[in-house]
Amino acid sequence: MKCQPLLQCIAPAKVNVFLEVLGKRDDGFHELETVMLRTTLCDVLQFQDTDQGQLSLQTADDSRSPEQAGFPLDSSNLILKAATALQQATGCNRGAQITISKKIPAEAGLAGGSSDAATTLLALNQLWNLNLPRAALHEIAATLGSDLNFFVQNCRAAVCRGRGEQVQPVSMNGRLHLVVARPARGNSTPQVFAGMHPAASVHSSIDIVKALEGGSVDALVRAAFNRLTEPARRLNPEMAELSDHMSLLFHRPVFMSGSGSTLFAFARSSREAGKLARRLQRADLPFVSSVEV
Ligand code: C5P
C-alpha cells in the first residue's frame, strides 16, 4: 500500500482591535483601515494528498452532519474554493482529502472561514510541491475574500487596508490576553456594513500601532476602536446587551471584532483572562474563551 503524504495545520482566528471605514467604493466594498491580530483560538486542518485531482472535505467528528457542524462541506465552502482556485492557477492535477476540526464560531467577526481557506492555500502549496511565492498566494487569496491575505502573510499583527487585502505587518511587544465571547446570534457582514451611517471624522490606526509596539494594555484600551460597532448593536440587540453586561462585570471597556458578533476585553495576564472568562461562563453563553495574541 502506498502511503500518501499528510499535513496537519492550525488555522488561527483574528481579532480586529481597530477598524475604521474610510468610504464606499465603486465595487460595492468599503475602503478600510483595520488592525488585525492573530490569536491562539484556532481550527485544525489535516490535508491528505490524493492522485486523482479530487477534493473532499469532512469534519474530524464525521458523525456530525453539515447542519450540525454549522458550516457547509460542499463546494460552497471557502476551503474547497481555495483548493480549486490553487489547482486552476497552477494546472495542478493533484487532489486532497481535507479534514477539519472546527473551534472558531461562524458569523463571529473572527474570520474562521477565511483563515481555513488561507491555511488551505499555504498547506496545499507545500503538499503539492507547487512552490508558489507568497505574492502569488496573496493574489489568489484576494479573489476569495477580504480577510484571507492577513493569514497568508502569517504575521502576528498587521494594519490592513483597501478591502482588507493590503497587509502591512506590525511588530508587537509582549503577549496580549483577551476574553472573547459571542451571543447565540451571529452578524451578517453585508447587513452590518449596510447599516452604517457616514462619520463626521475618521480615526487613524497610528495610536493603536504605537500601543502594540509599546506593549501597553492601557494605551491599547484607549486606542481600540471599531466603526461597525454601532450598526452591529442596532442589528443584534442581544450582542449589545452582552457587551453592556461584560463591561459592567469586568469594569472595563468591551470591543467588537470585525462585524461581530464576537466581543472582547483586554486582560492583564492569562490568569486574569481565565478568571474573567469563568465569571462570564456563569451567564450560560454559547461561546466564551480566554485567548492570547
Ligand atoms: O470579502 P468578504 O467575503 O469578507 O466580504 C463579505 C461582505 O462584507 C461583502 O460582500 C461586503 O458586503 C462586505 N464588505 C465590505 N467592505 C469590505 C469587506 C467586506 O463592504 N472591505
Boltz pocket constraint, residues with backbone or C-beta under 6 A from the ligand:
constraints:
  - pocket:
      binder: B
      contacts: [[A, 28], [A, 29], [A, 30], [A, 31], [A, 32], [A, 144], [A, 145], [A, 146], [A, 147], [A, 162], [A, 163], [A, 164], [A, 189], [A, 190], [A, 193]]
      max_distance: 6.0
